[in-house]
């Protein structure tokens, strides 16, 4: 599962720290990368596609990340990933524009 978030540079460190804390609290694994010169960063959540509970946990994480970015004056609608939030299961997400890809 790939995420995409962008915040103003002045809020970037705060957003990354909160996102790292959120990731640690979920117990999920996912490297973070980005082109942070423009405030944009991504996580690649390493999920078992056969584990529905883990997928749900990942979706919750993505929803929180999207909300976090928006609350900091940013967006969850960057350029790299098509907007597919929860569309794979037909369940609407509160963050319809959250950029999420599920590989399964």
N, C-alpha and C positions, 0 to 999 in steps of 0.2 A: 504494500500500500504506500503510495507516494503522496506527500503533502506539499503544499505551496502556500507560503505566507510572506507578506511584505508589510513592514512597518516603517514609520519615519526613523531615520538614523538615530535621532535623539532617544528613541525608545527601543532600539534594537537589542542592546545588552540586556535590558530588563525582560524583554519578550523571550529571548533565548534562555535566560536563567529560569524563568517561570516554566517554559516548555520542557527544559531538562528536568526540572523538579517533577512536573506532571508525568513525564515519561518514566522516571524512576519509581514514582508512586504506583503506576500501573503494572510495573514489572515487565513491560514490553521492551523489546530491543529494537533499536533503529539508529543507524548512523545519521548525523546531521551534516549537511553541506549547504553551500550557498554562494551567491555572488553578493556578499553582504555590503559592498560599496554602494548598492542601491537599496539596502534594507531588506533584501529578499533572501529567504532560506527555505530549505526543504529537509524533510525527514523521509527515510525509506524504512517503513515499519516492516520488520521481518515477522510475518504471521504464517501460521499453519492454515492453509485454505480449507482444510477439512475440519477445523475446530471453530464451530459457530460462536462459542463464548469468546474466543480470542478475536474473532472478526468483529463482534459487537464491541469489545473493549477498544479495538482499534478505531472503530467508527466514532465511539464516544470521545476518544482522544482527539480525533480530527475535528469533531464539532467544537470541542473546547479550544483547540488551537485557532480555528476560524474565529470564534467569539473573542478570544484574547487579542488577535491581530486587529479585528475591527474596533474593539474597545480602546485600543491604543492609537487609533487614527489611521490604521492601515487597511489592508485588504487580504482576502483569501482568494483573490481572482487574478493571479499572475498569468504569465504568458505560456508556461511550458506544458501544463497538463490539462487535458480536456475536462470540463466540468461534468463529473459523473456521480456526484455524491448520492450514494444509496440507490441510484437508478438501476443497478444490477439486480436489485430485489424488489423494485417497485415501491419501496417505502420512502416517503419524502423525508428529507432532513431539514431541521430548522435552518441550516446553512446550505441552502440549495446550491450556492455558488462555490462551496468548499471543493477544492480540487483533490479528488481522490480517485485512484485507479486500483482496482482489485484484480490481481492476477490469479484467477481460478476458474 
